[in-house]
Amino acid sequence: MRPGPLLAVLAVGATATGLVLAQAPGRPQPKLHEELPALTGDKASGGGAIGRSGTGANPNAIVAGDKLLAEPSLDQKGQPGEPVLGKGGFAADRMTSLKPDNKTGNDGTLQYVSVFNPDVLPFKRMSAFDAVGDDYTLHVARTVLTEIPVGGTTDPAKRDRFWGDVMVELKPGVDIPLPSVAPDMRILSYEVKPRIALKFSKDGSDNFYVRSDERSAAGQYRLVFYADADAGYFAPSLPAGSPMKVRDVIAATPPELRPVVPPQIIRAAKVTLANLRIDEGYDLSVAFNALVKHFRAFEPGEIKNPTGDIYRDLCDSQTGVCRHRSFAFMVTANALGIPTRYVQNEAHAFVEVWFPKRGWQRIDLGGAALRMNVTGADDKRLHRPRGDDPFAKPPEYQNNQYTQLEGEVNGLTDQQKAEKKKSLDQAPPSGAVATNGTNGGGAGQGSAGTAGTAGADANNGGGNPSAPQDRISPDPNRPVKSQDPKKKTPELLVTASDSSVYRGDLIHVEGLVRYAGKGLPDHHVNVWVAPAGQSGAGSVWLGNAVTRKDGTFSADLAVKAELDLARYEVLISTDEDAYYNGTFSQ
């Protein structure tokens, strides 16, 4: 083992020179890092967030399956081609209505902009419609905006967590469309640069908006927000318990969600329902699978012998791409009595349906395009739902669907695609918080906004109750975890650290995690100190950090007051994840 940077641990007032604490009065408190909190209860400490820095402020990172996702940088400038919400243009506009078209052939090249991490690609919610007019125009039934509060405690057993990162152009009192991951998305915290007070709201179809009422609001702002959403939205299923009939769904639907469909539209939809041989007296499982199967079996092409009734032409010919399938499904399901919305972004259209005991759920009906280009997804994770879609999947749906990352999808790495496609037996869902190498996040050491600290002195042979016992340690006296030959092993470097520090003070450490010369982003790093010249023996864990996009990290961690006054080496380690072996600095 090559020695790491040397650190001298001193005692306050221990010498005649009158040394003082290295943390001088008035110096800004650095953002701290802490061990993953235990996330087992309904209101577990931290709720999957790492290192909150204060009321209303974003955490340093969030847990997503076997990864830590660092907070996006507020200092990032607008990227080439990045949409500016509120300015108009591609991927920044919200449609207020939509009339179906008859261009049912293959889409050419789809363009999708990623703004979330983990990313729900290609299912970002930008425009959602819950009502249909007598000319088949889709619109929002209740356009009045309701303000939504910021904050709350997330429940990692039921809700998935996300970063949102957007550029917005603000004007005083003007509501700017804001994309969302789900209709019940909550904004737990936000940070904006330049700093300004923001308010969030949504309409009756759960289209989200952001605005500032400050008179000084003008120009472009970087908005980074921490959000969560119902995990069941991304993993649809029928209601649990006794089988339900469609009429049971109708009876259980709240008044504000009951579909209102014009009589002539109901008459047209009843033809489709008769062809599918379903009505409100059928079991929900039978009726809903019949609907999904029919509309997932659409194929691109030209409608032969069109009648002028676009809905009937689409249903009878089973022709069209994502927006045609979703439009026709939305009309048919609402006519049957199942609350259904049409949802669209710049690249894809899908539906969301409401079931009792389940709430809103996302249903993909597929699409057809030559290719899809993705921007903004560099170094991001793709969201992995907690369950697979259980509904009918005809061959037409399974063949070369870009929604399943098949075919030509540009802007994603092979690793991102492979990770997304792994079964839940091979890799955890994004909502999981008790992951390999963290032992469920440890014992919740440290409170929000405080540093994790070492739990034993350096002379106890490396024993450290603050660190989970399966953590990779640089101590050669501790059990060695075997490495998987199929996984890559990164290189770890400590690039800088304080050369001396007092017990109970903070130590600043910087480093790099890389593989084949390329920095690894969002990697969980453990920081240790060990007596100098002992090859890591007697190492004591101080806390952890998360690497940035370029693989670098920095951390300010508390030095336990019980440490002996001595010289130490600073060492780092990483835990095993789905792609990389755990290792320590060599």
N, C-alpha and C positions, 0 to 999 in steps of 0.2 A: 504494500500500500504506500503510495506517495503521500507525504505529509501535506495536510491542508494548511491554509493560512493560520498563523499562530495568534493566540489570544491570551492576554494576561488578565486574570480575574483579581481585582483589588478590593480591599476593604475601605469603606469610607472612614477617613480620619486615622488610617492605620500607620501613616508615616508623619515624620516631623515637618514635612513640607506643606502639610495642610491641604492635601488633595480634596477636591469636591466632586460631587456627582457630575458625570459627563453630560447629563441632560440639564442644560442650563435653564434658569427661569426665563419664561417668555418664549422659548423655542416652540414652534408649532408641534403638536403631538402627531407623530406619524401614524398612518393607517396600519393597524395591527392585523395579524393573522392568528387564527386559532384552530385547534383540532376540530374535526368534524363533530358536531353535536350529535347526541343519541337521538334517533328519530323513531321512536316506537309508540308514543302516545298520540292522542288526537291533537294535542297542542304541544308537540315536542319543541324543545328549545331550538330556536333557529329555523325549524321547518325546512331544512334543505338549503339554507343560506349560510354563507361563511363570512364572519367578521363584519357585522354591522357597525357602522361608524357613528350612528346617532339617529335621532328621530327624523324620519323623512328621508334619510340618506339611503342610497343603494348599498347592498352588501358588497363585499369584495368579490365574491364568487357564489355560484349556485351549484348544487349537486344534480347531475343528470346521468343516472345509471352508474356506470363505472368511471365517469369523468367529472372533473370540476371545470366549470365554464366561467372564466374570469369576466368581470364587468367590462363591457365595451368602453373604449376610451372616449371621454368627452372632448378631447383635444383633436380628435380625428377631423380633418378637413373634408369637405364634400368631395366624393370620389367622382371621376369621370363617368357620366351617365347615371349617377345616383339621382333618383327622383327627389324633388323638393315638395313635400306635401303643402298644399295651399297655394302653390305657384301654378298648378295645372300641368298638363302634359302627360306623357306616358307613365303609367303605374302610380300616378299621383291624383287622378280624378276619381270621384265617386259618381256612378250613374244614379240619376233620380228615377229613371224608368227604363224599361227595356222591352222592345217589341221583337218577337222572333223573326229571323230571316230565313230565306230559302236556299242559302248557300251551304249545302249539306255535304260537299266534297271534303276531301282531306284538307286539314289545315296545313299551311306551309311550315314556317319556322315560328315556334312560340318563344316569347321572351318573358322570363320570370325574374323578378327582383327579390332577393332574400333580405328580410329585415328582422327575423327572429333567430334566436339560438337557444335551444335546439330548434332547427327550422322545420316547419310543418309542410314544406314543399311537396306538391304544388297547391296546397290547400289554404293559403292565406285568405282571410276574409276581408274583402274590400267593399263589395256591394252586395247586400242581401235584400231580397224582396219576399214579402209574405202575402201579397194580394194580387189578383188578376182582374183586369177590366173586361168589359164585354167584347172588346176587340183583341183580346189576348195580350194586351200590354201589361207587363208586370210593374208593380209599384209598391211603396211602403204604405201600409194602412194608417199607421200613426206616426206622423213625422215630427210631432212635438218632442223636444229633447228633454231627457231627465238627467240631472247631474248625478254623477256617481262619486262616492267618497274614495279617497286614496288611503291605503293602509289596510291592516287586518293581519290575522295570523293564518298562515297557510297550513293545511293538513296534508302531509306528504303521503298519507295512506289513501287519500281520495283525490288529490289534486296534483297536476304536473306544473312545473315551474319553467319560466322562459325569460330571456332577455329580449327587449325590443330596442332597436337602434335606428332612428330616423332623423332626417333633416326636415324642418318645418319652417315655413315662412309665415310669420305672425303679423296680425293687425289687431288693434284693440277691439275686443268684443266679437271677433269673427271666428266662427266654429270651423275648424280645419278637419277634414276626414282623416281618421287614423286607422290603419289596418289592425286586425285582431286575429287571435288564434282560435277563438271559440266565442259563442254568444254570451257566456257567463264570465268572460275574462275579467279578472280583478287587477287593478294596478296597485301593487303593494307599496311601491315607492318610486320616485323618479328623481333624476338630476338633469339639469338643462344648462347649456352654456351658449351665450351669456346667461347669467342667472336671472330668472323672472318667475313670478308666481303663475301657475297654470291651473286650469280646471278641466275636468273630463266629463263627458256626457255620452248618452246614446239614445237612439230612437226606438220605435216599437219593434223593429227587426234586428235590434242589437247591432246596428252600425255605430261605431265609436267615433267620437270627435274630441278634439283638444282645442282650447282657446286660452288667451290671456286677456284679462280685463284691465291690465295695467296700461296707462296712457302712453307709456314709453315703449310698448310692444311694437317693434318694427324691425324688419330684416329677417335674416335666416338664423336658426338656432339648431344646435345639436341636442336632441332629446334621447336620453337613455332611460328606459323604465324596466322595472322588475315586476313581472306579472305571473299569475297562476290561473289555472282553468280546470274544470271538472275532467278528470282522467277518463271518465266514461264517454265523453263526447268523441274521443279519438278511437275508442274501442267499442263499437256499437254492438248491441245485442237486444233480444226481446226482453220484456220485463220478467224478473224472476218470480217464482211462485207458481200458482195455478195458471194453466193456460187461459189466455184472454181471447175474446172475440173482438172483431173490429168495433162492434157497438159498445163494448166495454171501454175502449179507448175514447170513443166519442163522448160517452157519459162522464168520463173522468177528466176531460179537457177543461181547463179553466176558461171562463167566458172570454178573457182577453186573447186567448189563443185559438178560439174556435174559428175554423175557416169560413169566410164569407165569399161565396162563389156565385156570380151571376147565373140566372136560370138557363140561358142559352149555352153557357159554358158547361153547366152540369149535364145538359142534354147531350152535348158532344162527348163528354167524358164517360157517360153511361154506356155509350157504344163500346168504348175501350174496355170498360169493366165487364161488360157482357161477353166480349171476345175472350177475356181472360177467365171468365166464369167465376168471378168473385163479387161479393157484396158485403154489407156490414154484418151479416149473420155468420160469416166465415171465421174460422180460427185466425187470429192475427198472424200466426206463423205461416199458414198456408197463403193467406192473402198478400202478406208483405213480400214473401219470397217470390210469388208470382209476379208482382210489380217489378221487383228488382231484376228478376231474370229477364223479363220482357225488354226493359229499357237498357239493360247491359248488353243485350244482343243486337243493338243497333250497329250498323256499319256505314261507313262513309260512301257517298255516291250521289247520283242524280235521282231525284224523285220522278218516277215515270207517271205520266198522266195525272198531273196535279189538279186538284179540284178548286183551289183557291182558299180552302180552309186549312191553314198551315198546321194546326194541331192534328186534325184528322189525317192529313197527308203524312205527317211524321209518324204517328202511331201505326197507321195501316202499312206503311212501307218499311218501318223500322230502319229508317235512314237518317243519318246525321252524326255530328260529332258531339263533344261534351255539352255545349250549350243547348243543342236541340234535345238531347236525352234528358237533361236536367229540367228544361222548360216543360216538356211533355209529362215527365214524371211528377213535377210539382203540381200541375193542373189536375192530373188524374188522382193523385193521392189526396189532395185537398177536397176534390169532389166526393171521394169515398168517405171523408171525414177525419183523415189523419193529418194533423197540422204539419205542413211542409213548407220549407223556404227554398228559394233558388238563390245560390251564392256564387259570386264570380270575382275573379281578379284578372290581371292583365293576360294570363296564360290559360286559365282553366276555369271550368264551371262545374259545380256539384250541388248536392242538396243536403239539407239537414232536416230531420224529422223529430217529432216530439212523441215520446211514449210515457205513460204513467210509470212512476217509480224509477224512471231512467232520465227524464229530461230530454234536452236536445242532443242529437247524435248525428255525426257526419257520415253521409253515405256517398261513396264515390261510384259513379256510373261509367267511368272510363271515358276515353276520347280517342281521337285519331289525328296524328300530326306527323309530318316528315321528321321533325327534330324539335328539341327544346333546348334553348340556351339559357343558362342560369348565371346571374351576376350577383355578387355580394355574399356568396356562400363560402369564400375562402376560409379554411381552418375552422369551419363550423361543424357541429354535429347535426345529423338529421334525426328528427324526432321519431322515437320508436314507441308506438302505442303499447298498452299493457295487455292487449288481447288482439287476436286476429279477427278480421271481418268474417262472420259466420254465414253470411247470406249467399244466395245462389250465384254461381260464377260460370255462365255459359262460355263456350270456347271463344266466342267473339270478344269477350271481355279479357280473357287471359292471354290473347295473342298480341304481343308487341305493344303493350300499354305504357306510355310515358309516365303515367301516374304510379306505375310500379318500377320506374327507373329502367325500363326495357327500351331497346332501340337506341337512337342517337340522342343522348342527353349530355350536353356540353356544359363545362363550368363546374363539374364535380370531379373529385379524384376517384380512382378505382377503390381506394380505401373507404371513402364516404359511402359509395354505392354498396360495397360489400358489407359494411357495418349495418346499413339500413336493412339489407335483405336477410340478415341472420335471424334464425328462429329465436324465440324466447328461451329455448333450452341452451342456445349457444351464447347469448349475450342478454343482459338485463334490459328492461324497458327504460325509457328516459325518466320515468317517474320514480324509479327505484332509488333508494337512498342508502340501503345497507349493502355495500358492494364489496367485491373481492379486494382484499388488501387493507380495508378500513375497519373490518370487524364491526359493521354497523355504525361506524363513526366514532368509536371509542366511548369514553365514559362522560362525554359532555364537558370536558375540562375547559375552564374559562367561561365567563359570561360574554354576552354579545358585546363586541367592541373592546375586548381585552385579549391579551396575548395568552396562548397556551404556554405552560411553563413546565420545566422538568420536575419530576416527582420524587427524585432521589438524588443523593450526592454522587460524586464521581468515583467513590471508593467502594461501591456496592456491587462491583462486577458487572455493571451495565443494567442491573434490575431497575425498572422504571415503571411504576404503576400508571403513569399518565399516558404511556404509549401502549397501544394494543399489542398483544404478545405475538401476533403473526406479522408484525411490521418488519420489513427488511431493515436490518441493523448493520452498521459497519463493524460491530463488535465481533471479533473472531471467536469469542467464547460462547456466543449465543447460537442456537440451532440455525443451520443453513437451509434456506428454501431452495429446492431444486428449480432450475430454469427450464422452460419449455423450449426445445430446440426448434419448434415451428414458429416461435415468436422472435421478434427483433429485440436486441438489448441496446438501450441508448447509452450515450456517453454523458457523464455528469461532471461539471466543472464548477468549483467555487472560484469566482473571479475577483471578489473583493469582500473584505469584512473589517470591522473595527479591530484595531490591534490591542486595545485594552478597554476594559469595562469594569464597573463596580458591580458587586453582587446586588441583585434587585433592580439593576438598571436595564436598559434596552441595548441589544447588540444589533447592528445593521449588517446584513449579509446579502450579497448579490451572487448570482450564478447563472449557469446555462445548462439546458438539457437539449441534446441534439442527437441525431442519428444520420450517419453518412454525410456529415457536414451541414445538415439542415436542422434548424431549431424546431423543437416540438412544442406546439401551443397547448394551453389548457392542461398541462401536466402537473400533477400533485407532487410537491417536493417536501421532504422532511429534512429538517435542519438539526444537526447534532453537534455536541462538543465532546472531545475525548482527550484525556491526559496526553500531552505531547510525547512523542517517541514510543508510544505503546501500540502502534498499528491499529488503533481504533478500539482497543480493549478499554472497558469501563466507560463506554460512550453514554452520554445522557441526551435524551431527546428534548429539544427546546420548543418546537412548534413546526408550522408548515407554511407554505406559500403556493401560489399558482403561477405557472409560466405565462408570459405574454405571447402575442402572435409570433414573435421572432425566437421564442424559446428561452428568453431571459426572464429572470425574476429578481425581486428584491423584497426583503422582509425585515421588520424591526420586531425582535422577539425578546421577551423578558428572561433574564438570567436568574435562576433560582438562588435565593439567599443562602441556601445550605451548601452550595458548591465550595470546595476547598479553595484556598488562595493558591493558585498554581498557574502554569502555562498549559494551554489547551490547543488542540487542532480543531478547526471548523470543518465538518464533513456534511455531506448531503446524501440522501437516498431517495429512491422512488419506489412505489409499490407496483405490483403486477396489475395489468389491465387486459382488455380484450385483445390488444395487439402487441404490447411490449412487456418484456420481462421486468420484474423489479430488480434494482441494482443499487450500488452506492458509488460514491466518487472514488476513482482509482488514480 
